């Protein structure tokens, strides 16, 4: 269950994911690629909710 005694690795992993995402959003402009099929459709056969064909993104460095 959740609580103060939960695995410390879990909280550390979540924190690292957040730091990584913030770093990407701070340094890059993120746009949807033309390879992404619109409208997005959820793949109902997937265990984890994902889009059919994936979601392709373009990253363009900001500044520098």
LUMZA-502985 format. One record per atom (N, C-alpha, C): residue number from 0; residue in three letters; atom name; z, x, y. Coordinates in Angstrom, 2 decimals, padded with zeros to 5 digits. Example, Ala and Ser with C-alpha at 12.3 -4.5 7.8 and 13.67 -1.06 7.14 Angstrom:
BEGIN
SITE 0 ALA N 007.80 013.19 -005.69
SITE 0 ALA CA 007.80 012.30 -004.50
SITE 0 ALA C 007.80 013.20 -003.30
SITE 1 SER N 007.08 012.85 -002.25
SITE 1 SER CA 007.14 013.67 -001.06
SITE 1 SER C 007.87 012.90 000.03
END
This chain:
BEGIN
SITE 0 UNK N 000.00 000.79 -001.19
SITE 0 UNK CA 000.00 000.00 000.00
SITE 0 UNK C 000.00 000.84 001.26
SITE 1 UNK N -000.07 000.16 002.35
SITE 1 UNK CA -000.01 000.81 003.66
SITE 1 UNK C 001.43 001.08 004.03
SITE 2 UNK N 001.67 001.99 004.91
SITE 2 UNK CA 003.02 002.28 005.35
SITE 2 UNK C 003.21 003.76 005.63
SITE 3 UNK N 004.42 004.14 006.02
SITE 3 UNK CA 004.67 005.52 006.41
SITE 3 UNK C 004.55 006.53 005.27
SITE 4 UNK N 004.64 006.07 004.03
SITE 4 UNK CA 004.59 007.01 002.90
SITE 4 UNK C 003.21 007.09 002.25
SITE 5 UNK N 002.23 006.47 002.88
SITE 5 UNK CA 000.88 006.53 002.32
SITE 5 UNK C 000.39 007.98 002.34
SITE 6 UNK N -000.56 008.31 001.53
SITE 6 UNK CA -001.10 009.67 001.42
SITE 6 UNK C -001.44 010.23 002.80
SITE 7 UNK N -000.89 011.41 003.15
SITE 7 UNK CA -001.17 011.98 004.47
SITE 7 UNK C -002.62 012.41 004.59
SITE 8 UNK N -003.26 012.68 003.47
SITE 8 UNK CA -004.67 013.05 003.50
SITE 8 UNK C -005.56 011.92 003.99
SITE 9 UNK N -005.18 010.69 003.69
SITE 9 UNK CA -005.95 009.54 004.13
SITE 9 UNK C -005.96 009.45 005.65
SITE 10 UNK N -004.79 009.55 006.26
SITE 10 UNK CA -004.71 009.47 007.73
SITE 10 UNK C -005.43 010.64 008.38
SITE 11 UNK N -005.32 011.83 007.78
SITE 11 UNK CA -005.99 013.01 008.31
SITE 11 UNK C -007.51 012.82 008.23
SITE 12 UNK N -007.99 012.29 007.12
SITE 12 UNK CA -009.42 012.05 006.96
SITE 12 UNK C -009.96 011.04 007.96
SITE 13 UNK N -009.22 009.97 008.19
SITE 13 UNK CA -009.62 008.97 009.18
SITE 13 UNK C -009.65 009.59 010.57
SITE 14 UNK N -008.64 010.41 010.89
SITE 14 UNK CA -008.60 011.07 012.20
SITE 14 UNK C -009.79 012.01 012.36
SITE 15 UNK N -010.12 012.78 011.33
SITE 15 UNK CA -011.25 013.70 011.39
SITE 15 UNK C -012.56 012.93 011.59
SITE 16 UNK N -012.70 011.79 010.95
SITE 16 UNK CA -013.90 010.96 011.11
SITE 16 UNK C -014.03 010.48 012.55
SITE 17 UNK N -012.92 010.06 013.13
SITE 17 UNK CA -012.93 009.59 014.52
SITE 17 UNK C -013.28 010.72 015.47
SITE 18 UNK N -012.71 011.90 015.25
SITE 18 UNK CA -013.00 013.06 016.10
SITE 18 UNK C -014.48 013.42 016.00
SITE 19 UNK N -015.02 013.39 014.79
SITE 19 UNK CA -016.44 013.70 014.61
SITE 19 UNK C -017.34 012.70 015.30
SITE 20 UNK N -017.02 011.42 015.20
SITE 20 UNK CA -017.82 010.38 015.84
SITE 20 UNK C -017.77 010.51 017.36
SITE 21 UNK N -016.59 010.76 017.91
SITE 21 UNK CA -016.45 010.94 019.36
SITE 21 UNK C -017.25 012.15 019.82
SITE 22 UNK N -017.22 013.22 019.05
SITE 22 UNK CA -017.96 014.43 019.39
SITE 22 UNK C -019.47 014.15 019.43
SITE 23 UNK N -019.96 013.40 018.46
SITE 23 UNK CA -021.39 013.05 018.45
SITE 23 UNK C -021.73 012.18 019.65
SITE 24 UNK N -020.92 011.16 019.92
SITE 24 UNK CA -021.21 010.25 021.03
SITE 24 UNK C -021.08 010.93 022.38
SITE 25 UNK N -020.24 011.96 022.47
SITE 25 UNK CA -020.05 012.69 023.72
SITE 25 UNK C -021.22 013.63 024.01
SITE 26 UNK N -021.84 014.17 022.97
SITE 26 UNK CA -022.86 015.20 023.15
SITE 26 UNK C -024.29 014.74 022.89
SITE 27 UNK N -024.47 013.53 022.38
SITE 27 UNK CA -025.81 013.07 022.04
SITE 27 UNK C -026.02 011.64 022.51
SITE 28 UNK N -027.28 011.34 022.83
SITE 28 UNK CA -027.68 009.97 023.09
SITE 28 UNK C -028.23 009.44 021.78
SITE 29 UNK N -027.68 008.35 021.30
SITE 29 UNK CA -028.05 007.80 019.99
SITE 29 UNK C -028.92 006.56 020.21
SITE 30 UNK N -030.13 006.59 019.62
SITE 30 UNK CA -031.04 005.45 019.72
SITE 30 UNK C -031.55 005.10 018.33
SITE 31 UNK N -032.03 003.89 018.18
SITE 31 UNK CA -032.58 003.42 016.92
SITE 31 UNK C -033.98 004.00 016.74
SITE 32 UNK N -034.26 004.53 015.56
SITE 32 UNK CA -035.57 005.10 015.26
SITE 32 UNK C -036.57 003.99 014.96
SITE 33 UNK N -037.85 004.31 015.14
SITE 33 UNK CA -038.90 003.34 014.82
SITE 33 UNK C -039.02 003.13 013.31
SITE 34 UNK N -038.42 004.03 012.50
SITE 34 UNK CA -038.44 003.87 011.04
SITE 34 UNK C -037.51 002.74 010.58
SITE 35 UNK N -036.58 002.32 011.43
SITE 35 UNK CA -035.64 001.26 011.08
SITE 35 UNK C -036.35 -000.09 011.14
SITE 36 UNK N -036.25 -000.85 010.06
SITE 36 UNK CA -036.91 -002.15 010.01
SITE 36 UNK C -036.03 -003.19 010.70
SITE 37 UNK N -036.62 -003.90 011.68
SITE 37 UNK CA -035.92 -004.96 012.39
SITE 37 UNK C -036.50 -006.30 012.00
SITE 38 UNK N -035.75 -007.37 011.94
SITE 38 UNK CA -034.30 -007.42 012.11
SITE 38 UNK C -033.60 -006.80 010.90
SITE 39 UNK N -032.41 -006.27 011.14
SITE 39 UNK CA -031.64 -005.65 010.07
SITE 39 UNK C -031.23 -006.71 009.05
SITE 40 UNK N -031.39 -006.38 007.77
SITE 40 UNK CA -030.98 -007.28 006.69
SITE 40 UNK C -029.97 -006.56 005.81
SITE 41 UNK N -028.90 -007.25 005.47
SITE 41 UNK CA -027.87 -006.68 004.61
SITE 41 UNK C -028.36 -006.65 003.17
SITE 42 UNK N -028.16 -005.52 002.51
SITE 42 UNK CA -028.52 -005.37 001.09
SITE 42 UNK C -027.43 -006.05 000.26
SITE 43 UNK N -027.75 -007.21 -000.28
SITE 43 UNK CA -026.75 -008.00 -001.02
SITE 43 UNK C -026.41 -007.39 -002.37
SITE 44 UNK N -027.23 -006.47 -002.88
SITE 44 UNK CA -026.98 -005.84 -004.17
SITE 44 UNK C -026.10 -004.60 -004.07
SITE 45 UNK N -025.76 -004.20 -002.86
SITE 45 UNK CA -024.97 -003.00 -002.65
SITE 45 UNK C -023.47 -003.33 -002.67
SITE 46 UNK N -022.67 -002.44 -003.27
SITE 46 UNK CA -021.22 -002.62 -003.30
SITE 46 UNK C -020.63 -002.48 -001.91
SITE 47 UNK N -021.12 -001.49 -001.16
SITE 47 UNK CA -020.70 -001.26 000.22
SITE 47 UNK C -021.76 -001.90 001.12
SITE 48 UNK N -021.37 -002.71 002.10
SITE 48 UNK CA -022.37 -003.36 002.95
SITE 48 UNK C -023.26 -002.33 003.66
SITE 49 UNK N -024.55 -002.35 003.33
SITE 49 UNK CA -025.53 -001.48 003.95
SITE 49 UNK C -026.76 -002.30 004.29
SITE 50 UNK N -027.65 -001.72 005.08
SITE 50 UNK CA -028.88 -002.41 005.43
SITE 50 UNK C -029.98 -002.05 004.45
SITE 51 UNK N -030.88 -002.98 004.22
SITE 51 UNK CA -032.03 -002.71 003.36
SITE 51 UNK C -032.92 -001.67 004.04
SITE 52 UNK N -033.25 -000.61 003.34
SITE 52 UNK CA -034.10 000.44 003.92
SITE 52 UNK C -033.34 001.42 004.79
SITE 53 UNK N -032.06 001.21 004.97
SITE 53 UNK CA -031.25 002.12 005.78
SITE 53 UNK C -031.38 001.87 007.27
SITE 54 UNK N -030.56 002.56 008.03
SITE 54 UNK CA -030.61 002.47 009.49
SITE 54 UNK C -030.85 003.89 010.01
SITE 55 UNK N -032.05 004.12 010.50
SITE 55 UNK CA -032.44 005.44 010.98
SITE 55 UNK C -032.11 005.56 012.47
SITE 56 UNK N -031.54 006.70 012.85
SITE 56 UNK CA -031.15 006.94 014.23
SITE 56 UNK C -031.79 008.21 014.76
SITE 57 UNK N -032.03 008.23 016.07
SITE 57 UNK CA -032.47 009.44 016.76
SITE 57 UNK C -031.29 009.97 017.56
SITE 58 UNK N -031.09 011.29 017.52
SITE 58 UNK CA -030.04 011.93 018.31
SITE 58 UNK C -030.71 012.86 019.30
SITE 59 UNK N -030.43 012.66 020.60
SITE 59 UNK CA -030.99 013.51 021.64
SITE 59 UNK C -029.83 014.15 022.39
SITE 60 UNK N -029.81 015.49 022.41
SITE 60 UNK CA -028.71 016.21 023.05
SITE 60 UNK C -028.63 015.86 024.53
SITE 61 UNK N -027.42 015.62 025.01
SITE 61 UNK CA -027.18 015.32 026.42
SITE 61 UNK C -026.87 016.62 027.14
SITE 62 UNK N -027.52 016.84 028.28
SITE 62 UNK CA -027.25 018.04 029.07
SITE 62 UNK C -027.74 019.30 028.41
SITE 63 UNK N -027.17 020.40 028.83
SITE 63 UNK CA -027.51 021.75 028.33
SITE 63 UNK C -028.96 021.86 028.04
END
